[in-house]
């Protein structure tokens, strides 16, 4: 019986891992968190953003993205196993992003203040969510490059 699910090519997955790794590195330059202050009396507000690379976890995430891109490029030239190794920096980046939010000296420690006409609240920015999506994409794409054992009854077994 013919396999009805087409398998992505080795180079196609490796290129996807490279692109996802570069995207992960780029997202470290985007704002990950911020503090918004609003003064209802004036109808105005202030906002201050924190980029990913402003924190050590963001720098480590940038390095993990570059490492994943390098492993993906090496895998495109040498073999699927090197591309599959890019799952390690992708998973490390996922952990770093979660720790960034849960770190007591980070955004999780900032307390929201609402005094009626003045409100101050921290929040995550789109860059953090993009970084998490890119880290997950690196991990999943790299894991798709793992060699699969032949199925029972297939011509390879």
Secondary structure, DSSP 8 states (H G I E B T S, - for coil): ----S----HHHHHHHHHHHHHHHHHHTTSEEEEEEEEETTTTEEEEEEEEGGGSHHHHHHHHHHHHHHHHHHHHHHH-HHHHHTHHHHHHHHHHHHHHHHH-TTTGGG---EE-SSEEEEEEE-HHHHHHHHHHHHHHHHHHTTS-----TTSTT-
